Amino acid sequence: MMHKTEYEKMINEGIIPCFEINTGLVYFEPTDKGFAVGTACNVGLLKDFEYIYDSDFSFDENLNGLHEQVIEYYEEVEL
């Protein structure tokens, strides 16, 4: 799955897979369908929702879509 390969390249380049929202960080990690999105704790990711990867679009376009969903989801939430 291409999104997993691109995600691994991002990690290998030292890019942390997260978005800064309000006063906290929201992380994402690949799943079979796309990305699990949530906050982190000492045991891993606390999944809030899943973003479905659209293979008709590039990895960057999917990250933009993911970012839009993260902003929408956490708009009213204080982390």
Order of alpha helices (4+ residues) and beta strands (2+ residues): alpha-beta-beta-beta-beta-alpha
